[in-house]
């Protein structure tokens, strides 16, 4: 028994132009909401604290060498290096600018010997000055 007549239904039509408009709006939204800033190297360091820490002068950007807790210990930007490569980089930088400032950014759990190796490499390269990057202790309540 047939209660409804067999009427031919139209196939649903999709309006492609509307879909393209929606996708374009979503694309623009994603482009606007994402940030396009240069990220700092992804090496996560826990810096030691110092009560005598001072803000550095903004006159020139120092040559930063990071010292991690495990091998490879030395990083310049994102590049892992050996101590010999660090010394060559420092020598090349000191040759370009004899008054270059070297800043060592060492994790508080990194081996002291590796920190000293960077200081020795800086002295051999005859850089202008060597300093350590530390953070101020959190204010206790």
N, C-alpha and C positions, 0 to 999 in steps of 0.2 A: 504494500500500500504506500502510495506516495502522497505526502502531504504538501510538499512544495513543488512547484513546477521547476523543471530544469532550466533555469535562466542562466544564460552565459554571463559570468561575471567578468568585468574588465580586469586585466592584470594591473596590479598597482604600479604606478610609474614613479620613479625617483627623479627628482629634479637635481641634476648634477651641479648646476650653477650654485644652488643654495649650499650644497655640501662643500664646494670649493671655497665659498665665502666663509663658512664656519671654520674650515681648516686653516684658512689664511689668518683669521682672527686669533686662533689658538697659537699658530706659529709666531705671530707678532707678540702675543702675550709672553710666550716662552723666551723670546729673544730679549724682551725688555726686562724681565724679572731675573734673568741670569746675570751674574756679574762677570765682567771681563777684565778683572784686575790680575796683576802678576802676583802669583803666590810665592811665599817664601819657601825655601827648601823644606822638604818634608821630614827632615831629620828632627826627631823629638828629643830635646835635651831638658833635663831637670837642672837648672842652673843653681850654683851655690849661692847662699845668701851672705850679704855683707852689710854691716851697720854703717860703714863708711862709704857705701856706693854713691856715686855722683853721676848726674846726667852728663853724657859726653857732649863736647862742643860740636856743633853742626857745620864746622868750617870745611871739613873734608871727610869723606866716607872711608872708614878703615878697611884694610884687607883682612877679612874675617876667615879664620881657620877654626873649624869645629872639631872637637875631640869627643868621640863616642865611647861607650862603655865596653864594646867588644870589637873584634876585627871586622872590617878595616876601621882602624881608629880615626883616621884623618879624613876630613871632607872639606873641600873648597866648593862652595855653592852646593850642588847635588853630587859632585864627582868624588868618589872614594879614591884616596891616594895613599901611596906609601910615603914614608918619611923622606926618602930620596927625592920623590916627585914634589913633595912639599917644599923641600929646600931649593929645587930648581925653579919652582914657581915664585918663591920669595926672592931668589936672586934676580930673576927676570923683572919682577915688579920693582925691586930696589934699583935696578939699572935704569929703568924708566924714570923713577922718582926716588932720589936718595933720601928724602924726608918722609917716606911712606910710613903710615902708622899701621901696625899689625895688632889685631884684636883676637884673642883666643877665647873661643866660646866652648868651654869644656863642661861636660856633664859632671855633677857633683860626685858621681860614683865611678868616673873614668879613672884609669890608673895614673898616679902622679908621674910615673916615669914617662908616659906618653906626653903629658903636658910639658915636662922638662925637655923632651926631644924637640918640641915645637919651638921652645925658647932658644935652645941651642941652634936650631936651623935658622932662626931669625938673626941671631948674633953672627953666625957665619955669613949670612947674606948681607949683613951690615945695614939693617933697616933703621929708620929714624927712631921709632919707639915701639915698645911692646906693652900691651895691657891685657887685662882679663875682663871678660864680660860677666857680670854678676847681677843679681837682682836684690832689691831691698827686701828685708824681712817684712812679713805681713804685720800690720799694727795689731798688737794684742789688746784685748778689751779688759 
